[in-house]
Amino acid sequence: MVGTTDRQQLTPAIWALDSYYRARQEAEKLQYQHSLLERNLAAQDHLNRHLIDQLATQVTTLDQANLALQDAHRRLLTEREEERKHLAREIHDQVIQDLLSVNYRLEEIEEDGVNSSLKEEIADIRSGIKLLVDDLRRICGNLRPPTIDSLGVGAALQSYTRDWSERNSISVELDLDANLGRLPEAIELSIFRIVQEGLSNIRKHAQASLVHIQLKHTSPRMLRISIADNGQGIADDFDLAALSANGHYGLLGISERIALLGGRLKLQNRTGGGLLLEVEIPHPRVVESKAELDSIPH
């Protein structure tokens, strides 16, 4: 009779006893399920902690790999600049000087008296040598701006933009902060390369007639570089990440330099037409003397 669901078939005592055992059985089931749940939660908690530990380890490893990659990229840029500096010096001190020596020798031969036809030929050769020397000097300037070491990035930009404007027939307005001063070599070179690459992109793609370049302090520790042109701007679906697939590395090179400097890059079409490239980079305080400049680690 015990176990029946019909209460009328049971005496009150048996019904009470049966209810007790039923309740006890349910309680034991609940206790067992509770125990299983606790074990499952403990196992899940252990698994979660294990997964979190693994994730933290992976994040740490990725951070270390990223830092190592940034260090490697910085060393690559530094070595590239040193190679450019060495190559520019070799071209200037050897190749250009040898060509000038040949030119002087031809001038001496010309002055010694030669027939008119040979004189015209010598004049043509000397003219070709002069053009070649001018081209080599321009190449040296692109490899390593000659004034950046002695006079700083401001003077280097003035010289470079003036020459670039004359060669490409595009007007350039350069607005430099009056208190720009000297900055660490790595930052000055990066600023120069950003402007250099920005102008190269404008020459290749913008179809612009005017460029405005501004280099200003936005705070004692922040510097803003803006390059604005009046060209055709960029497409609405412009994707910086897709440039490498299409063989365009100029803006990618700029963005990589900015990332290594801990700065920010913004690209946007201007309301009146053209593109605005704006960069903000942090930098140490303005260095007033060469001794202070040398004391800053690069």
N, C-alpha and C positions, 0 to 999 in steps of 0.2 A: 504493500500500500504506500510505503514511503516513496516519494518521488512523483506521486500523482499530482496533477494540477487541480483536481476537484476537491475543494476544501470540505465539502459536505461529507465525503467518504472518510475523513480523518477526525479523530478525537482532538479536542483542543490541545492536549499535551503532545500528541504525535505531530499535530500540525505545527506547533511551536518548535518542536525538536527538528522537524523536517525543514522549517523555515530557517532555523539556526544553521543547519548544515549547508543548506543552499547558500545562505549569506556568507558562510565561512568559505565555501568553495569559490564563490565569486571573489571574495576578498583575496584568497590565495592566487587566483588567476590574475587579479589586479596587481598583487604584490609581485608576481612573477613577471608580468608585463612591465611593471615599473622597474624591476631589476634589469630586464632586457633593455629597456629604454635607457637606463643609466649607463649600462655597458656600451650601448650603441653611441650614446652621446659622448661618453669618455673616448671611445674609439674615434668618433668623428672629430672630437676636439683635438685628439692627438694627430689625426690626419690633417686637420686644418692648420695646426701649429707647424706640422712638417712641411705642408705646402707653403705656408707663409715664410718659413725659414729658407726653403728652396728658392722662393721668389725673391727674397731679400738677397740671397747669395747671387742669383742671376743678375739682379739690378746692380749690385756692387761690381760684379764682373763686367757688365756692360758699361758702367761709369768708368771703370779703370781702362777698359778698351777705348772708350771715347776720349778720355784724357790722353792716353798714349797716342791715339790717332791725331789729336790736336797738336800734341808736342811734335810728332813726326811732320805734320804739315807746316808748323812754324819753322822747324829746322830746314825743311825743303825750301820754303820761301826765303829764309836767310841765306842758304847756300846758293839759291838762284840769284839773289841780289849780289852776293859776293862774286859769282861767276860773271854777272853782267858788269860789275865794277871792274873786274880784272880784264874782261874782253874790251871794254871801252878804253881802258888805259893802254892796252896793247895796240889797239887801232890808232889811238891818238898819238902815242909816243913812238910807234914804229912805222905803221903803214902810212899814216898821213905825213909824217916827217920825211919818209923815203920819197913819197910823191912830190913833196915840196922841194926836196933836193934835186929831183929830176927836172922839175920845173925851172929851178934856178939855173941848172946846167944848160937847159935849152935856151934860157934867156941870154946866157953868156955866149952861146954859139950864135944866136941871132944877132947879138951886138958885134960879134967879130966880123960880120959882113958875109952875107951869103946871097945867092941869086934870088930874084923876086919869087920865083915859084917855090923854092925851098923855104923861103921866109914865110910865105903864106901857109905852107904845110906845117911849119913849126908853130905858127900862131894858132892853127887849128888844134894841134896836139896840146898846146899849153891851155887853150880854152877848155878842152876836154878834161885835162887834169884838174883844172879849177872846179869844174862841175862835179867831178868825182870826189874831190876833197870836201866840197860843200855837202854832198850826199853822205859821206863818211862821218862828217861832223854831226849831221842830223841823226845818223844812226847811233853815234856815241851818246848824243843827248837823250835819245829814247832808251838806250841801255842804262845809262846812269846820268841824270841831270847834273851838269858840271858845277852848278852853283849851290846844290842842296847841302853839300858837306860844309862849305865855307859860309854861306849866307842864309841857309834854311829853306824851308819849303815855300815860303812866300815868294822869295826871289826866283826860285826854280819855276814856280807856276807862272809868274809874270813873263819870264823868258820863253817858256814852252808854249803858253797860249798865244803869245804874240807871233811866234814862228808858225804855229798850227793855223792860226787865222790867215796868215799871208799865203800859206801853201794851199789851203782849201777854199779860200775866198768866202769864208763864213765869219761874220763879225762875232767877237767874243768880248763880253763885259766881265771884268774880274773885280770882285768886291771882297777885299781882305780885311779882317779885323785889325784895327789899329794896334791892338795890344796882343797880337798873335804870339810874338816872341819865338824862342826856340823850344822844340819838343824833342823827346827821345828819337833817335835815328829811325827805329822801327816804325814809329807812328808817322813821322814825316814822310818816309818812303811809301807807307800805305796810303796816305792822303794823296801823294803825287800819283801813285798807280791808279787809285780810284778815279781821279780826274782824267788821267791819261786814257783809261779804258772807256770812261763815259764819253769823252770826245771822239774816240774811235768808233763807238757805236753810233753816235750822231752822224759822223761822216758816212758810215756805211748804210744806215737805215732810215734816218730821220727826214732827209730832204729839207733841212732847216736852213735858214739864212742868218739866224741870230741865236747866240747862246749866252746865258747869264750864269756865271759861277760865283757862288758866295761861300766864304769860309769864315764862320763866326763862332764866338763863345756864346753858348746859351746859358752857361753857369760856370763857376770857377773850375769845374771838373768835367764839363761836357763841351764837345765841339760839334758843330753842325756843318756839313758839307752839302750844298744844294747845287744841282746842275739842271737848269731849265732851258728848253729850246722851243722854237716856234714851228716845229715840224709836224709830222703826221701822227705822232703819239703811238700808242700800242693798241692792239686789238682788245675787244671786251673779254674774249676768252683766253687772254694771255696767261700762260702757265710757265712759271720760272723753272719748274722741275723738268719740263719737256724740252728745254733748250738744248741740253746735252745730246739728246736723241737726234736733233736736227743739226748738230755740229756747231752750235752757237755757244761759246764758252765765256764771252766777255762779261755778261751780267753775272754768270755763275762765279767767275773769278772775283768779281767785286763782292758778291754776297759771302763768299768764303773768307775773304780778308776781313770783312766787317764782323762775321761770326767769331773769328779768332781774336778780334779786338774787343769782343763783348758788346758790340754796338747793335744798331737797328737800321734796317733798310726799308724805305717806303717808295713805291713807284705809283704814280697816278697821272692820268691825263689832265692837262690844264684846261680850264674853261674856254679860253680863247684859242686853243689849239696847241699841240706840242705835248711834251712829256716833262714831268718833274721827277727827278731822282734825288731823294733826300736821305742823308745818312747822319746818324748821331753816334758818336763814339766817346767813351770815357777816356780820360788821359790824366797823367800826373800834372802837377802844377806847372805853370810856365817856368822854364828854366832860363835864368838870366845870363849865366856865364858858362863857358866851355867846361870849366872844372866841375860845376854842378851837373852839366849834361853827362860828362863821363862817369859820374858817380851813380847814375841811374842804370840798373841792370836791364838788358834787352832780352 
